[in-house]
Amino acid sequence: MVRAKDRIIELPRSPLDFISDISLLDEQLAVSCWDGSLSIYDYDVKEQKVVLNARLQHQFPLLSCCYVAGAHRRQIYVGSVQGEVLEADFELERFVPVGNNVAELGISSLCAFRGQILCGSWDGFLQVVNCAKNSVDLHWKLADGSKVLSMDVNEDRLIVATTGNKVRWFSLPLEPGDGTEVESGLKYQARKIKLTPAGDGYVTSSLDGRVAVEYFDDESRKFAFRCHRMNLVDTSMVFPVNALSFLPETEILYTGGSDGCVSCWNLHTRKKVEQLPKFNENSVVRMECNDKVLCVATSDDSFKTSPTKDERYNLQPSRIYLVFL
C-alpha cells in the first residue's frame, strides 16, 4: 500500500504571500496570490513532477483565478481586490482588463461556464463575461446588497454563498434576478460552497468547524458534521473550514482547515475515510481536485486573529502541494 506521504510533492517556487485561489486542469494549474502574482505550473502524473511554467505580476492583490476553454484557445482570468476582472496574456506578459466591468470591490469568485466567466464580487454584483469579446455581456446587483463570498457552477446551476447566512442558486444560462434564496445550514459565516458532483445538492463550510450537506429536492437528506477541531482536557479548539473539494463523480469530499489538516469524507456513509498527514504549521486555505491529483495550498492566516497590527509581525511563507491520487 502506498503511504499518503509518499504520494505528496511540494511545488517549487511557490508564491510566498497568502494564496487566494487555485484553478486546476489535467496537466496544468494556476495559482493566484495576494502579492498580485498569477503562477502557472505544469505537472506530470506519471513522473510525479511539477515545474513552474510562467508567472505574471499585477499591481494589486488577486483574489480569484479561473481557466476557461475558449473557441480556439485556453484562457485564464483573474479577479483583483480592486474589482478588476482581467485576462492573463502570457505572450505579451500583461493582464488585459475586461470591458464593461461594473464591480468596484473585490472579485471573490470566478466560475467557467460554456466559454463564459461568471463573476461574483464583494459589492454584490454578478456578471457574465463573454470571453470571445473579453467584455461583460450581463450584470446586476443582488437586491439586498449582500457580498458574494463563494460560488460554484455545473451545467445547470450557479450556486452562491453570501453574507447574511444566505445561499442562492440560479438556473443557467444566467439571467438577472435574485434566484432562489434559502437560509444557510450553518450558524456562522460561510467560507466555501461546492455543488455535489451529482448536482442534487451542495456543501458549505463555515468559520466554526462545521460542514453542512443539503439537497435541492429532498430536505430529509440534509445533515451537518463537525470537523477540524482539537479536543483538549478542559476545552475544545475550533478551526475554520476554508476549503472544500470533491473527487469527481463521487461522494468523496475533501475538507481543509485552519488547523493545517486535510480530511477525506464519504458523504454516503457519513464517515471519515482518510486523514492526510499535516503538511506544515500553516492553514489549509485552498484546494482543488480532479481524478488524478489533489492540490493543497497552505498559508499563514494568523493575522486574522492577531489582536494588534504590528509591522514587524512576519508571516510564514505559503507552500503548495500536489497529492497524487
KOLDO-461792 format. One record per residue: x, y, z of N, C-alpha, C in turn. Coordinates in pm, whole numbers, padded with zeros to 5 digits, always signed. Layout:
<sites>
XYZXYZXYZ;...
</sites>
This chain:
<sites>
+00084-00120+00000+00000+00000+00000+00088+00125+00000;+00054+00222-00086+00130+00347-00094+00087+00438+00020;+00184+00479+00101+00154+00567+00212+00123+00707+00160;+00038+00780+00235-00005+00913+00191+00113+01005+00167;+00211+01002+00257+00324+01095+00244+00411+01064+00123;+00404+00940+00071+00484+00903-00045+00421+00951-00176;+00299+00998-00170+00235+01049-00291+00213+01200-00286;+00287+01269-00200+00277+01414-00186+00408+01479-00228;+00401+01578-00316+00519+01656-00351+00487+01805-00335;+00590+01884-00305+00572+02028-00289+00606+02099-00419;+00525+02199-00454+00551+02277-00574+00674+02365-00555;+00758+02375-00658+00876+02461-00649+00838+02608-00662;+00912+02694-00597+00899+02839-00610+00755+02886-00590;+00693+02840-00483+00557+02884-00452+00556+03033-00420;+00447+03104-00453+00434+03242-00406+00442+03245-00253;+00506+03345-00199+00527+03349-00054+00410+03410+00021;+00334+03498-00046+00222+03566+00020+00100+03473+00027;-00009+03525+00081-00131+03447+00104-00189+03398-00029;-00211+03268-00040-00269+03209-00162-00419+03233-00162;-00470+03291-00271-00612+03327-00276-00697+03227-00352;-00640+03160-00455-00723+03069-00534-00635+02974-00614;-00696+02862-00654-00632+02762-00740-00731+02722-00848;-00684+02707-00971-00764+02653-01080-00685+02539-01142;-00750+02424-01161-00680+02300-01194-00730+02241-01325;-00634+02200-01409-00663+02126-01531-00594+01990-01526;-00606+01912-01636-00550+01777-01638-00398+01776-01624;-00331+01879-01675-00185+01878-01674-00126+02012-01629;-00211+02102-01585-00166+02236-01551-00251+02294-01439;-00192+02383-01359-00269+02452-01256-00226+02597-01247;-00323+02682-01210-00299+02826-01192-00317+02860-01045;-00233+02950-00995-00237+02992-00855-00237+03144-00849;-00339+03204-00786-00340+03349-00764-00305+03379-00620;-00252+03499-00598-00193+03530-00468-00216+03677-00433;-00215+03705-00302-00234+03841-00254-00117+03932-00288;-00005+03879-00333+00105+03966-00377+00086+04013-00521;-00029+03977-00582-00060+04019-00719-00008+03926-00826;+00047+03812-00787+00104+03720-00886+00005+03614-00930;+00018+03574-01056-00052+03458-01111+00056+03362-01159;+00059+03242-01102+00162+03143-01135+00099+03025-01207;+00165+02978-01312+00119+02863-01389+00220+02750-01374;+00173+02635-01331+00258+02517-01313+00214+02407-01408;+00310+02333-01462+00284+02211-01537+00318+02091-01449;+00231+01992-01448+00261+01873-01369+00245+01746-01453;+00322+01646-01417+00323+01517-01487+00287+01409-01386;+00171+01347-01406+00123+01246-01311+00212+01122-01314;+00252+01079-01433+00332+00958-01445+00468+00974-01377;+00531+01089-01399+00664+01114-01342+00656+01175-01203;+00537+01218-01164+00516+01286-01036+00613+01403-01020;+00610+01490-01122+00695+01609-01122+00611+01733-01149;+00657+01847-01097+00591+01976-01118+00698+02080-01150;+00670+02165-01251+00762+02273-01285+00684+02403-01299;+00747+02513-01262+00687+02645-01282+00701+02683-01429;+00587+02707-01494+00585+02740-01637+00598+02890-01660;+00519+02970-01587+00518+03115-01609+00461+03184-01486;+00492+03314-01476+00437+03394-01366+00416+03537-01416;+00296+03590-01392+00263+03729-01424+00242+03806-01295;+00271+03936-01300+00259+04019-01181+00162+04135-01206;+00067+04153-01112-00026+04266-01118+00004+04360-01002;-00039+04485-01015-00007+04584-00913-00094+04571-00789;-00209+04503-00800-00300+04486-00687-00314+04338-00652;-00351+04309-00527-00373+04169-00488-00478+04100-00574;-00456+03973-00601-00551+03891-00677-00627+03800-00581;-00760+03792-00601-00846+03713-00513-00893+03583-00575;-00894+03573-00707-00953+03456-00772-00889+03434-00908;-00897+03310-00956-00847+03277-01089-00929+03162-01145;-00934+03153-01279-01017+03050-01342-00972+03026-01486;-00961+02898-01523-00941+02859-01662-01076+02855-01733;-01076+02890-01861-01195+02872-01944-01150+02824-02081;-01224+02728-02136-01193+02675-02268-01259+02763-02372;-01180+02846-02442-01233+02932-02546-01254+02856-02676;-01301+02928-02778-01329+02864-02907-01202+02809-02971;-01091+02882-02956-00967+02841-03022-00850+02823-02927;-00867+02860-02801-00754+02853-02708-00805+02849-02564;-00715+02814-02477-00743+02813-02334-00709+02951-02277;-00802+03007-02199-00781+03139-02141-00780+03130-01988;-00711+03225-01925-00707+03233-01780-00750+03373-01738;-00847+03378-01646-00894+03506-01593-00864+03514-01444;-00845+03637-01398-00824+03662-01256-00914+03776-01212;-00943+03779-01080-01017+03890-01022-00933+03955-00914;-00935+04088-00909-00849+04159-00815-00929+04217-00699;-00857+04260-00595-00918+04321-00478-00981+04455-00513;-00942+04515-00625-00997+04643-00670-01125+04627-00752;-01170+04503-00771-01290+04480-00851-01261+04457-00998;-01135+04447-01036-01100+04424-01176-01120+04276-01213;-01164+04254-01336-01162+04121-01398-01065+04131-01514;-00964+04044-01516-00853+04057-01609-00823+03925-01678;-00796+03932-01808-00747+03815-01881-00595+03816-01879;-00535+03701-01850-00390+03690-01849-00338+03666-01991;-00251+03754-02038-00188+03741-02169-00040+03711-02146;-00003+03585-02155+00135+03547-02125+00230+03577-02241;+00178+03588-02362+00265+03623-02475+00317+03765-02461;+00228+03857-02421+00267+03997-02404+00302+04029-02259;+00293+03928-02172+00328+03941-02031+00252+04056-01964;+00120+04050-01976+00038+04156-01916-00101+04101-01886;-00177+04178-01807-00317+04149-01781-00403+04246-01862;-00507+04193-01928-00595+04274-02011-00729+04291-01940;-00769+04415-01906-00896+04435-01836-01016+04394-01921;-01116+04337-01857-01242+04303-01923-01325+04430-01940;-01385+04447-02056-01466+04566-02082-01601+04561-02013;-01656+04678-01982-01790+04695-01924-01804+04635-01784;-01694+04615-01715-01699+04564-01579-01749+04673-01485;-01848+04641-01400-01907+04742-01311-01867+04723-01165;-01802+04614-01132-01765+04589-00992-01658+04689-00947;-01669+04731-00821-01571+04824-00764-01502+04768-00642;-01548+04653-00595-01483+04584-00484-01440+04445-00529;-01369+04374-00440-01302+04250-00475-01385+04147-00548;-01327+04088-00651-01389+03977-00725-01356+03849-00648;-01448+03808-00564-01422+03698-00472-01428+03561-00537;-01498+03551-00652-01515+03418-00712-01532+03430-00863;-01469+03337-00935-01483+03324-01079-01516+03178-01111;-01613+03156-01202-01651+03021-01245-01663+03019-01396;-01619+02911-01458-01628+02896-01603-01757+02823-01640;-01824+02874-01746-01947+02810-01795-01958+02834-01945;-01941+02729-02024-01963+02732-02169-01896+02852-02237;-01768+02868-02217-01697+02977-02282-01721+03113-02221;-01784+03115-02104-01807+03239-02031-01740+03230-01894;-01720+03347-01833-01677+03354-01694-01788+03419-01613;-01832+03354-01507-01930+03411-01415-01854+03468-01296;-01882+03594-01263-01805+03667-01161-01897+03708-01047;-01847+03694-00925-01916+03745-00807-01823+03834-00728;-01876+03943-00671-01788+04041-00607-01838+04080-00468;-01750+04144-00392-01782+04187-00256-01889+04297-00254;-01907+04369-00365-02015+04469-00367-02145+04412-00423;-02155+04279-00429-02282+04213-00460-02317+04203-00606;-02224+04227-00696-02253+04215-00838-02229+04072-00887;-02319+04027-00975-02298+03907-01055-02282+03952-01199;-02181+03901-01267-02153+03942-01404-02121+03821-01491;-02156+03832-01618-02126+03729-01717-02029+03787-01819;-01909+03729-01827-01807+03776-01920-01810+03689-02046;-01826+03753-02161-01813+03687-02290-01664+03681-02322;-01606+03562-02313-01461+03550-02328-01414+03575-02471;-01501+03551-02569-01464+03576-02708-01445+03726-02733;-01525+03808-02664-01516+03954-02678-01437+04018-02566;-01405+03940-02462-01340+03992-02342-01416+04111-02285;-01548+04092-02272-01635+04200-02227-01753+04143-02150;-01805+04221-02054-01921+04180-01975-02047+04195-02060;-02121+04086-02076-02247+04088-02151-02366+04117-02061;-02355+04081-01933-02470+04090-01843-02421+04115-01702;-02491+04204-01630-02455+04227-01490-02576+04278-01413;-02580+04245-01287-02680+04302-01196-02633+04286-01053;-02696+04364-00964-02657+04363-00824-02764+04294-00742;-02722+04209-00648-02817+04142-00560-02897+04246-00483;-03028+04223-00471-03120+04326-00421-03090+04368-00278;-03046+04276-00194-03025+04310-00053-02884+04359-00023;-02803+04376-00127-02668+04428-00106-02571+04330-00044;-02601+04203-00047-02513+04102+00012-02380+04094-00062;-02275+04058+00009-02146+04031-00052-02142+03887-00100;-02084+03865-00216-02062+03729-00265-01935+03675-00200;-01949+03564-00128-01836+03504-00057-01773+03389-00135;-01858+03307-00198-01808+03190-00269-01913+03145-00371;-01869+03086-00483-01961+03038-00585-01911+02905-00640;-02005+02832-00701-01971+02711-00776-02072+02695-00887;-02038+02616-00988-02123+02604-01105-02115+02463-01162;-02226+02418-01223-02224+02300-01309-02298+02335-01437;-02342+02237-01513-02406+02266-01641-02546+02324-01627;-02607+02311-01510-02745+02355-01492-02764+02470-01396;-02668+02491-01306-02697+02579-01193-02571+02651-01145;-02590+02777-01105-02489+02853-01031-02536+02864-00887;-02447+02835-00792-02482+02848-00651-02388+02949-00587;-02445+03032-00497-02372+03145-00441-02394+03149-00290;-02286+03157-00214-02294+03182-00070-02266+03331-00047;-02354+03396+00030-02340+03539+00054-02338+03568+00204;-02306+03693+00236-02318+03737+00375-02465+03733+00415;-02489+03739+00546-02625+03726+00596-02670+03582+00606;-02574+03488+00595-02604+03345+00602-02708+03301+00499;-02692+03350+00377-02784+03315+00270-02712+03230+00164;-02791+03144+00101-02745+03068-00015-02845+03094-00127;-02794+03126-00246-02881+03148-00362-02837+03057-00475;-02935+03012-00553-02899+02942-00675-02979+02994-00793;-02918+02983-00911-02971+03038-01034-02963+02933-01143;-03067+02926-01225-03063+02837-01342-02973+02898-01448;-02909+02812-01525-02820+02855-01632-02879+02822-01768;-02855+02905-01871-02776+03028-01872-02832+03134-01777;-02744+03219-01726-02779+03314-01622-02864+03429-01677;-02966+03467-01598-03049+03583-01628-03062+03667-01502;-03082+03800-01517-03090+03887-01399-03201+03845-01304;-03175+03859-01175-03271+03823-01072-03200+03777-00947;-03277+03756-00842-03217+03714-00716-03221+03563-00697;-03267+03489-00798-03265+03344-00791-03351+03289-00679;-03320+03168-00637-03387+03105-00522-03299+03123-00400;-03356+03182-00294-03278+03212-00174-03325+03126-00057;-03229+03071+00016-03260+02994+00137-03160+03033+00246;-03194+03000+00369-03102+03020+00480-02991+02915+00473;-02872+02956+00507-02762+02861+00514-02788+02760+00624;-02736+02638+00605-02749+02535+00708-02650+02550+00821;-02575+02661+00822-02473+02683+00923-02501+02811+01000;-02460+02814+01125-02486+02929+01212-02395+03045+01180;-02269+03016+01145-02171+03121+01122-02141+03137+00974;-02072+03246+00941-02048+03283+00802-01978+03173+00723;-02025+03155+00599-01969+03053+00511-01830+03093+00463;-01745+02993+00447-01613+03012+00388-01609+02959+00244;-01680+02850+00219-01673+02787+00086-01804+02716+00057;-01841+02712-00072-01959+02637-00114-01924+02556-00239;-01972+02432-00245-01947+02345-00360-02073+02267-00393;-02105+02255-00522-02212+02167-00566-02164+02023-00560;-02255+01931-00528-02219+01790-00530-02197+01746-00676;-02110+01649-00701-02086+01604-00838-02212+01557-00910;-02309+01503-00836-02434+01460-00897-02527+01577-00928;-02497+01694-00872-02578+01812-00896-02706+01818-00816;-02725+01724-00723-02850+01718-00648-02846+01797-00517;-02732+01856-00485-02721+01930-00360-02594+02012-00355;-02563+02059-00236-02444+02144-00219-02390+02130-00078;-02264+02167-00064-02194+02157+00064-02138+02295+00097;-02157+02340+00221-02100+02466+00267-02016+02441+00391;-01910+02521+00405-01826+02513+00525-01824+02649+00592;-01792+02651+00722-01802+02776+00796-01685+02798+00889;-01691+02913+00957-01587+02956+01048-01575+02868+01171;-01684+02801+01208-01687+02730+01337-01664+02580+01324;-01585+02538+01225-01550+02397+01215-01666+02306+01184;-01756+02351+01098-01871+02270+01059-01887+02268+00907;-01947+02159+00860-01980+02143+00719-02126+02100+00711;-02204+02167+00625-02344+02132+00605-02362+02074+00466;-02438+01965+00457-02469+01899+00331-02620+01909+00311;-02661+01975+00204-02804+01999+00180-02840+01961+00037;-02969+01930+00017-03016+01882-00112-03132+01967-00162;-03138+01986-00293-03237+02076-00351-03379+02023-00338;-03400+01893-00359-03535+01839-00368-03573+01743-00255;-03485+01723-00160-03513+01628-00052-03452+01679+00078;-03527+01758+00150-03477+01819+00274-03446+01715+00380;-03510+01599+00372-03489+01496+00474-03347+01438+00471;-03276+01457+00360-03141+01401+00346-03033+01492+00404;-03067+01613+00439-02963+01709+00481-02903+01668+00616;-02776+01702+00633-02708+01678+00760-02588+01770+00770;-02532+01780+00888-02412+01860+00911-02318+01781+01001;-02190+01812+00992-02095+01743+01080-01984+01839+01122;-01926+01809+01237-01816+01888+01290-01683+01829+01243;-01587+01917+01222-01454+01872+01179-01352+01980+01210;-01225+01947+01193-01115+02041+01215-01125+02105+01353;-01128+02017+01452-01134+02059+01592-01027+01987+01671;-00985+02049+01779-00886+01989+01867-00944+01985+02008;-00969+01864+02057-01027+01847+02189-00918+01832+02294;-00913+01928+02386-00818+01925+02496-00888+01883+02624;-00816+01877+02733-00873+01828+02859-00990+01914+02905;-00971+02045+02902-01074+02133+02957-01135+02228+02855;-01102+02211+02729-01157+02300+02627-01149+02234+02490;-01213+02297+02393-01210+02248+02255-01174+02364+02164;-01072+02344+02080-01032+02447+01984-01101+02419+01851;-01165+02523+01797-01242+02511+01674-01173+02591+01564;-01156+02531+01446-01085+02596+01336-01178+02615+01216;-01166+02727+01145-01245+02746+01023-01215+02638+00919;-01318+02600+00845-01303+02508+00732-01298+02595+00607;-01179+02615+00553-01157+02712+00446-01174+02655+00306;-01160+02524+00291-01151+02466+00158-01233+02338+00148;-01301+02322+00034-01379+02202+00003-01347+02159-00140;-01340+02028-00162-01320+01979-00298-01369+01835-00308;-01446+01808-00413-01496+01672-00438-01404+01597-00534;-01387+01468-00508-01331+01378-00608-01437+01363-00717;-01408+01395-00843-01510+01397-00948-01591+01268-00956;-01721+01285-00979-01815+01175-01000-01829+01084-00879;-01797+01134-00761-01809+01053-00640-01872+01136-00528;-01897+01071-00416-01941+01140-00296-01827+01155-00195;-01704+01151-00246-01586+01169-00162-01552+01319-00156;-01551+01373-00035-01528+01516-00013-01402+01537+00069;-01317+01628+00022-01200+01671+00100-01231+01804+00168;-01194+01815+00295-01208+01941+00368-01071+01984+00418;-01045+02115+00412-00919+02170+00461-00945+02282+00558;-00871+02284+00669-00900+02381+00774-00779+02460+00821;-00808+02556+00909-00701+02638+00966-00618+02562+01068;-00653+02437+01095-00566+02352+01177-00453+02292+01094;-00451+02322+00964-00346+02272+00876-00370+02132+00826;-00489+02077+00849-00518+01937+00814-00614+01928+00696;-00604+01816+00624-00698+01779+00518-00760+01645+00555;-00894+01643+00558-00967+01520+00588-01048+01478+00467;-01070+01348+00455-01145+01292+00343-01268+01222+00398;-01387+01255+00343-01514+01207+00395-01594+01138+00285;-01666+01033+00322-01763+00969+00234-01901+01019+00274;-01964+01101+00190-02093+01159+00227-02206+01056+00225;-02185+00946+00153-02288+00841+00151-02294+00769+00285;-02177+00732+00337-02174+00663+00466-02164+00760+00584;-02137+00887+00552-02123+00992+00653-02007+00962+00749;-01899+00910+00694-01783+00875+00776-01655+00932+00716;-01557+00958+00803-01423+00997+00757-01352+00872+00706;-01290+00883+00588-01223+00767+00530-01071+00783+00527;-01022+00907+00542-00877+00927+00542-00843+01061+00606;-00731+01064+00675-00674+01188+00728-00534+01201+00670;-00512+01302+00587-00380+01320+00529-00282+01372+00633;-00154+01338+00619-00054+01392+00713-00054+01544+00708;-00034+01607+00823-00030+01753+00828+00088+01803+00744;+00061+01900+00658+00163+01947+00564+00268+02033+00632;+00225+02130+00712+00314+02220+00784+00231+02291+00890;+00284+02398+00948+00212+02469+01054+00118+02576+01001;+00114+02596+00870+00021+02692+00812-00120+02633+00805;-00216+02720+00772-00354+02677+00750-00372+02629+00606;-00461+02532+00587-00502+02494+00452-00606+02597+00408;-00574+02673+00303-00661+02784+00262-00733+02759+00130;-00678+02675+00042-00743+02643-00084-00711+02500-00125;-00807+02437-00195-00787+02303-00251-00861+02292-00382;-00808+02214-00473-00876+02176-00596-00840+02032-00628;-00936+01960-00687-00917+01817-00710-00969+01778-00848;-00897+01689-00916-00952+01618-01030-00934+01469-01002;-00948+01384-01103-00938+01240-01076-00794+01192-01067;-00698+01284-01082-00557+01246-01078-00483+01302-00957;-00513+01428-00923-00438+01496-00816-00531+01580-00730;-00487+01601-00607-00547+01699-00516-00441+01805-00491;-00473+01930-00521-00379+02041-00497-00419+02111-00368;-00323+02128-00278-00348+02187-00145-00257+02307-00126;-00317+02424-00101-00240+02546-00074-00247+02578+00074;-00132+02604+00134-00126+02639+00276-00065+02779+00291;-00128+02860+00377-00079+02996+00403-00095+03026+00551;-00021+03124+00598-00028+03169+00737-00142+03269+00751;-00253+03227+00813-00366+03318+00833-00378+03366+00978;-00268+03360+01052-00272+03402+01192-00301+03550+01207;-00277+03629+01101-00306+03772+01108-00455+03799+01128;-00540+03704+01090-00684+03723+01104-00729+03725+01249;-00653+03661+01336-00690+03654+01478-00592+03730+01567;-00497+03800+01507-00400+03876+01586-00468+03999+01647;-00453+04023+01778-00521+04135+01843-00464+04271+01805;-00343+04275+01754-00279+04401+01717-00215+04388+01580;-00198+04503+01516-00128+04506+01388+00014+04554+01413;+00109+04471+01386+00249+04502+01410+00325+04483+01279;+00384+04590+01229+00456+04582+01102+00573+04484+01108;+00620+04456+01229+00732+04364+01244+00687+04218+01246;+00554+04198+01244+00499+04063+01251+00520+03993+01117;+00602+03892+01114+00635+03822+00991+00551+03695+00976;+00480+03686+00865+00403+03566+00837+00493+03459+00778;+00456+03334+00804+00528+03222+00744+00497+03216+00594;+00593+03179+00511+00568+03174+00366+00468+03065+00330;+00392+03092+00224+00295+02994+00174+00367+02878+00106;+00300+02763+00105+00354+02645+00039+00238+02570-00026;+00265+02507-00139+00161+02438-00216+00206+02295-00244;+00112+02202-00238+00143+02060-00253+00049+01994-00353;+00099+01891-00420+00016+01802-00501+00013+01665-00435;-00108+01614-00418-00128+01477-00369-00174+01393-00488;-00095+01293-00526-00130+01208-00640-00226+01099-00592;-00341+01091-00657-00449+01003-00611-00441+00864-00676;
</sites>
